Amino acid sequence: MTKEEIQYYYNLQSEAMIARDISKMQNGGEDPFNYQADVDKFTKKLEELERNV
């Protein structure tokens, strides 16, 4: 795995976290679009990539 791949997934994870936080602010603390699932998916992928470096 390359440094670029790790950066790519890190950026996706960051964007998903921002989307989740904005969604929660707009929806009274709820996450109706389940952005947390995206955050979890990208976090898991990052952990896999970092283990294989």
LUMZAMI-868116 format. One line per 8 residues: number of its first residue (from 1); for each residue x, y, z of N, C-alpha, C, O. Coordinates in Angstrom, 2 decimals, always signed. Layout:
N
NUM = X Y Z X Y Z X Y Z X Y Z  ...
! end
This chain:
53
1 = +0.84 -1.18 +0.00 +0.00 +0.00 +0.00 +0.88 +1.25 +0.00 +1.93 +1.30 +0.65  +0.44 +2.21 -0.73 +1.25 +3.42 -0.86 +0.76 +4.51 +0.07 -0.36 +4.48 +0.58  +1.63 +5.46 +0.27 +1.29 +6.61 +1.09 +0.11 +7.36 +0.48 -0.73 +7.90 +1.21  +0.03 +7.39 -0.84 -1.07 +8.08 -1.52 -2.41 +7.40 -1.22 -3.43 +8.07 -1.03  -2.40 +6.07 -1.17 -3.64 +5.35 -0.85 -4.10 +5.65 +0.57 -5.29 +5.85 +0.82  -3.16 +5.68 +1.49 -3.51 +6.00 +2.88 -4.07 +7.41 +2.95 -5.06 +7.64 +3.64  -3.45 +8.35 +2.26 -3.93 +9.74 +2.26 -5.33 +9.83 +1.65 -6.17 +10.58 +2.14  -5.57 +9.07 +0.60 -6.88 +9.06 -0.06 -7.97 +8.62 +0.93 -9.00 +9.28 +1.05
9 = -7.74 +7.52 +1.62 -8.74 +7.03 +2.57 -8.85 +7.93 +3.80 -9.92 +8.05 +4.38  -7.76 +8.54 +4.19 -7.80 +9.49 +5.29 -8.69 +10.67 +4.92 -9.49 +11.14 +5.73  -8.56 +11.16 +3.68 -9.40 +12.26 +3.21 -10.87 +11.86 +3.17 -11.74 +12.63 +3.57  -11.16 +10.65 +2.69 -12.54 +10.17 +2.66 -13.11 +10.08 +4.07 -14.25 +10.47 +4.32  -12.30 +9.58 +5.00 -12.74 +9.46 +6.39 -13.04 +10.86 +6.96 -14.06 +11.05 +7.63  -12.17 +11.81 +6.69 -12.36 +13.18 +7.18 -13.64 +13.80 +6.62 -14.39 +14.44 +7.35  -13.87 +13.61 +5.33 -15.09 +14.14 +4.71 -16.33 +13.50 +5.30 -17.34 +14.18 +5.51  -16.28 +12.21 +5.56 -17.43 +11.52 +6.15 -17.69 +12.03 +7.56 -18.85 +12.16 +7.97
17 = -16.64 +12.31 +8.32 -16.80 +12.85 +9.67 -17.43 +14.23 +9.63 -18.30 +14.55 +10.45  -17.01 +15.05 +8.69 -17.58 +16.39 +8.55 -19.06 +16.29 +8.17 -19.89 +16.98 +8.75  -19.38 +15.43 +7.20 -20.77 +15.25 +6.78 -21.62 +14.77 +7.96 -22.74 +15.25 +8.15  -21.09 +13.82 +8.73 -21.81 +13.30 +9.90 -22.08 +14.42 +10.90 -23.19 +14.55 +11.41  -21.06 +15.22 +11.20 -21.21 +16.28 +12.19 -22.19 +17.35 +11.73 -22.99 +17.84 +12.52  -22.13 +17.73 +10.45 -23.08 +18.71 +9.92 -24.49 +18.15 +9.97 -25.43 +18.85 +10.35  -24.65 +16.90 +9.58 -25.96 +16.25 +9.61 -26.53 +16.25 +11.02 -27.71 +16.52 +11.22  -25.69 +15.94 +12.00 -26.14 +15.93 +13.39 -26.56 +17.32 +13.84 -27.55 +17.47 +14.56
25 = -25.82 +18.34 +13.43 -26.17 +19.71 +13.81 -27.51 +20.11 +13.20 -28.29 +20.81 +13.83  -27.76 +19.67 +11.99 -28.98 +20.06 +11.29 -30.18 +19.22 +11.70 -31.32 +19.60 +11.44  -29.94 +18.09 +12.34 -31.03 +17.17 +12.65 -31.13 +16.86 +14.14 -31.49 +15.75 +14.54  -30.81 +17.83 +14.95 -30.99 +17.69 +16.39 -30.20 +16.55 +17.01 -30.70 +15.87 +17.91  -28.99 +16.33 +16.55 -28.15 +15.30 +17.12 -28.31 +13.92 +16.50 -27.58 +12.99 +16.84  -29.27 +13.80 +15.60 -29.48 +12.51 +14.93 -28.61 +12.43 +13.68 -28.13 +13.44 +13.17  -28.41 +11.22 +13.20 -27.62 +10.97 +11.99 -28.50 +10.18 +11.01 -28.26 +9.00 +10.78  -29.54 +10.84 +10.43 -30.53 +10.10 +9.63 -29.96 +9.47 +8.36 -30.54 +8.52 +7.83
33 = -28.85 +9.98 +7.86 -28.27 +9.43 +6.64 -27.17 +8.41 +6.94 -26.53 +7.89 +6.03  -26.96 +8.14 +8.22 -26.00 +7.14 +8.70 -24.60 +7.36 +8.14 -23.97 +6.44 +7.63  -24.13 +8.60 +8.25 -22.75 +8.89 +7.85 -21.75 +8.16 +8.73 -20.62 +7.92 +8.32  -22.17 +7.79 +9.95 -21.26 +7.06 +10.83 -20.82 +5.75 +10.20 -19.69 +5.30 +10.42  -21.69 +5.13 +9.42 -21.31 +3.88 +8.74 -20.16 +4.13 +7.77 -19.26 +3.30 +7.65  -20.19 +5.27 +7.07 -19.09 +5.62 +6.17 -17.80 +5.86 +6.95 -16.73 +5.42 +6.55  -17.93 +6.58 +8.07 -16.75 +6.84 +8.91 -16.14 +5.51 +9.34 -14.93 +5.32 +9.26  -16.98 +4.59 +9.80 -16.49 +3.29 +10.26 -15.83 +2.51 +9.13 -14.79 +1.88 +9.32
41 = -16.44 +2.56 +7.95 -15.90 +1.84 +6.79 -14.50 +2.36 +6.42 -13.58 +1.58 +6.19  -14.36 +3.68 +6.37 -13.07 +4.26 +6.00 -12.04 +4.08 +7.11 -10.85 +3.90 +6.82  -12.48 +4.12 +8.36 -11.57 +3.87 +9.48 -11.03 +2.45 +9.41 -9.83 +2.22 +9.62  -11.91 +1.50 +9.12 -11.48 +0.10 +9.01 -10.48 -0.07 +7.87 -9.48 -0.77 +8.01  -10.76 +0.56 +6.74 -9.86 +0.47 +5.59 -8.49 +1.07 +5.92 -7.46 +0.52 +5.55  -8.48 +2.20 +6.62 -7.22 +2.82 +7.01 -6.42 +1.90 +7.93 -5.21 +1.77 +7.79  -7.11 +1.28 +8.88 -6.43 +0.36 +9.79 -5.80 -0.81 +9.03 -4.69 -1.23 +9.33  -6.52 -1.33 +8.04 -5.98 -2.42 +7.22 -4.75 -1.96 +6.44 -3.74 -2.67 +6.39
49 = -4.83 -0.78 +5.84 -3.70 -0.27 +5.06 -2.48 -0.04 +5.94 -1.35 -0.37 +5.56  -2.70 +0.52 +7.13 -1.59 +0.82 +8.01 -0.93 -0.46 +8.53 +0.28 -0.47 +8.76  -1.70 -1.51 +8.71 -1.13 -2.79 +9.15 -0.25 -3.40 +8.06 +0.72 -4.10 +8.35  -0.57 -3.12 +6.81 +0.14 -3.72 +5.68 +1.31 -2.88 +5.18 +1.98 -3.27 +4.22  +1.54 -1.77 +5.81 +2.65 -0.89 +5.36 +3.97 -1.49 +5.81 +5.02 -0.91 +5.55
! end
